[in-house]
Amino acid sequence: MTTAPTSRRPALSDDEARDRALDAASRLYYARGVGAVGMDALNAESGIGLKRLYQLFPSKEAIVEEVLGGMHTSWTRDIESAAASADNPRGRLLALYDFLGRWFTDGDYRGCVFINTFGELGATSPRIATLVRDHKLDFQQYVSRLAVEAGGTEALGQQLAILAEGAQTTSAISGTPDAAAHARAAAETLIDAALR
């Protein structure tokens, strides 16, 4: 009697396993929140064994830090791409709110992962709090640069960034995308008043 040969998938490299675990953690943390996702859930979602997860990441906080780092990179790329799609400085500023409007209509929108994570861990994890603050500061500085390029001031950029932040939170709480359009209309008023 002959048996069929068994096929074994090659073991994942550490980089592949890390990427798979981080992808799973990103999805789970965003959908459920950091506190609701334990290592067992991460194991089930990623297919990476618990022992290997603990070898790859010394702590849950280390996973959260890497997830936030990856999301910062994605956010920066997406927001810069949205701004670059406009053909003039004023349009680049308003494109940020158009980007938010598209994001808010995504069926998976659960608010800003940085704000959500800060709400969960900001008071107990100084490292996470710093990562979130750095992310928000980076966005504010980017919007301020766009405002200056449009002929406005850094203060205008700060105001426009606050509108974008408020829209993210409002949309998450209300469950509707309307906040993006309201923030865009307010941004137009601010920009036009500043550039008069």
C-alpha positions as CSV (number, residue, x, y, z in Angstrom):
1,M,0.0,0.0,0.0
2,T,1.4,3.4,-1.0
3,T,0.6,6.7,0.7
4,A,0.5,10.0,-1.1
5,P,3.4,12.2,-0.3
6,T,2.6,15.0,2.2
7,S,3.4,18.5,1.1
8,R,4.9,20.7,3.7
9,R,5.0,24.4,3.3
10,P,8.4,25.9,3.9
11,A,8.7,27.6,7.3
12,L,8.2,31.3,7.2
13,S,11.3,33.4,7.7
14,D,11.3,35.7,10.7
15,D,10.6,38.7,8.5
16,E,7.7,36.9,6.8
17,A,6.3,35.8,10.2
18,R,6.7,39.3,11.6
19,D,4.9,40.9,8.6
20,R,2.1,38.4,8.9
21,A,1.7,39.0,12.6
22,L,1.8,42.8,12.2
23,D,-0.8,42.6,9.4
24,A,-3.1,40.6,11.6
25,A,-2.5,42.8,14.6
26,S,-3.3,45.9,12.5
27,R,-6.6,44.5,11.4
28,L,-7.6,43.2,14.9
29,Y,-6.5,46.3,16.8
30,Y,-8.4,48.6,14.5
31,A,-11.5,46.5,14.5
32,R,-11.7,45.6,18.2
33,G,-9.2,47.9,20.1
34,V,-5.8,47.0,21.5
35,G,-7.1,45.9,24.9
36,A,-9.6,43.4,23.4
37,V,-7.0,41.5,21.4
38,G,-4.8,39.0,23.2
39,M,-2.0,36.9,21.9
40,D,-4.4,34.0,21.4
41,A,-6.5,36.1,19.0
42,L,-3.3,37.2,17.2
43,N,-2.2,33.6,16.9
44,A,-5.6,32.6,15.4
45,E,-5.7,35.5,13.0
46,S,-2.1,35.3,11.8
47,G,-1.5,31.5,11.9
48,I,1.8,32.2,13.7
49,G,2.3,30.0,16.8
50,L,2.3,31.6,20.3
51,K,5.9,30.6,21.0
52,R,7.0,32.2,17.7
53,L,5.0,35.3,18.4
54,Y,6.7,35.7,21.8
55,Q,10.1,35.2,20.1
56,L,9.4,37.9,17.5
57,F,7.9,40.4,19.9
58,P,9.2,40.8,23.5
59,S,5.8,42.3,24.6
60,K,2.4,43.3,23.4
61,E,3.5,46.9,23.7
62,A,6.3,46.2,21.1
63,I,3.6,44.9,18.7
64,V,1.5,48.0,19.2
65,E,4.5,50.2,18.6
66,E,5.3,48.5,15.3
67,V,1.7,48.5,14.2
68,L,1.5,52.3,14.9
69,G,4.8,52.8,13.0
70,G,3.4,51.0,10.0
71,M,0.1,52.9,10.1
72,H,2.0,56.2,10.4
73,T,3.9,55.3,7.2
74,S,0.6,54.4,5.4
75,W,-1.2,57.6,6.6
76,T,1.7,59.8,5.5
77,R,1.9,58.2,2.1
78,D,-1.9,58.4,1.5
79,I,-2.3,61.9,2.7
80,E,0.7,63.2,0.7
81,S,-0.7,61.3,-2.4
82,A,-4.1,63.0,-1.9
83,A,-2.6,66.4,-1.7
84,A,-0.4,65.8,-4.7
85,S,-3.4,65.0,-6.8
86,A,-4.5,68.6,-6.7
87,D,-3.1,71.1,-9.2
88,N,-2.8,74.2,-6.9
89,P,-1.8,75.0,-3.3
90,R,-5.4,75.7,-2.2
91,G,-6.6,72.5,-3.8
92,R,-3.9,70.6,-2.0
93,L,-5.3,71.7,1.3
94,L,-8.8,70.9,0.4
95,A,-7.8,67.5,-1.0
96,L,-7.0,66.4,2.6
97,Y,-10.8,66.6,3.4
98,D,-11.7,64.8,0.2
99,F,-9.4,62.0,1.3
100,L,-11.1,62.0,4.7
101,G,-14.5,61.8,3.0
102,R,-13.4,58.7,1.0
103,W,-11.9,57.1,4.1
104,F,-15.1,57.7,6.2
105,T,-17.2,55.9,3.6
106,D,-15.1,52.8,3.8
107,G,-17.2,50.2,5.5
108,D,-14.4,49.4,7.9
109,Y,-14.0,53.0,9.3
110,R,-13.6,52.9,13.1
111,G,-11.9,56.3,13.6
112,C,-8.3,57.2,13.9
113,V,-6.2,54.3,15.2
114,F,-3.9,56.8,16.9
115,I,-6.7,58.5,18.8
116,N,-8.2,55.2,19.7
117,T,-4.9,53.7,20.9
118,F,-4.1,56.9,22.9
119,G,-7.5,56.6,24.6
120,E,-6.7,53.0,25.6
121,L,-3.0,53.2,26.5
122,G,-1.9,56.9,26.6
123,A,-2.2,57.2,30.3
124,T,-0.3,54.0,31.1
125,S,2.3,53.7,28.3
126,P,4.5,56.7,27.9
127,R,6.1,55.2,24.8
128,I,2.7,54.8,23.0
129,A,1.7,58.3,24.1
130,T,4.9,59.7,22.5
131,L,4.3,57.8,19.3
132,V,0.8,59.1,19.0
133,R,1.9,62.7,19.8
134,D,4.7,62.5,17.2
135,H,2.2,61.2,14.6
136,K,-0.2,64.0,15.2
137,L,2.6,66.6,15.3
138,D,3.9,65.3,12.0
139,F,0.5,65.7,10.4
140,Q,0.1,69.3,11.8
141,Q,3.5,70.3,10.5
142,Y,2.6,68.8,7.1
143,V,-0.6,70.8,6.9
144,S,1.2,73.9,8.1
145,R,3.7,73.5,5.2
146,L,0.8,73.2,2.7
147,A,-0.8,76.3,4.2
148,V,2.4,78.3,3.9
149,E,2.8,77.1,0.3
150,A,-0.8,78.4,-0.4
151,G,0.2,81.9,0.9
152,G,-1.2,81.4,4.5
153,T,0.5,81.0,7.8
154,E,1.5,78.1,10.0
155,A,-1.4,79.1,12.3
156,L,-3.8,78.5,9.4
157,G,-2.3,75.0,9.0
158,Q,-2.8,74.3,12.7
159,Q,-6.4,75.3,12.4
160,L,-6.9,73.2,9.3
161,A,-5.3,70.2,11.0
162,I,-7.6,70.6,14.0
163,L,-10.6,70.5,11.6
164,A,-9.3,67.2,10.1
165,E,-8.8,65.7,13.5
166,G,-12.2,66.7,14.7
167,A,-13.8,65.3,11.5
168,Q,-12.2,61.9,12.2
169,T,-13.5,61.7,15.7
170,T,-17.0,63.1,14.8
171,S,-17.4,60.6,11.9
172,A,-16.3,57.7,14.1
173,I,-18.8,58.6,16.8
174,S,-21.7,59.6,14.5
175,G,-21.2,56.6,12.2
176,T,-21.7,58.9,9.2
177,P,-19.2,60.5,6.7
178,D,-20.9,63.9,6.9
179,A,-18.1,65.4,9.1
180,A,-15.7,65.4,6.1
181,A,-17.9,67.7,4.1
182,H,-18.6,70.0,7.0
183,A,-14.8,70.2,7.8
184,R,-14.1,70.9,4.1
185,A,-16.6,73.7,4.0
186,A,-15.1,75.2,7.2
187,A,-11.6,74.8,5.7
188,E,-12.7,76.7,2.6
189,T,-13.9,79.6,4.8
190,L,-10.7,79.7,6.8
191,I,-8.5,79.5,3.7
192,D,-10.4,82.2,1.8
193,A,-10.4,84.5,4.9
194,A,-6.6,83.9,5.4
195,L,-5.7,84.5,1.8
196,R,-7.8,87.6,1.2
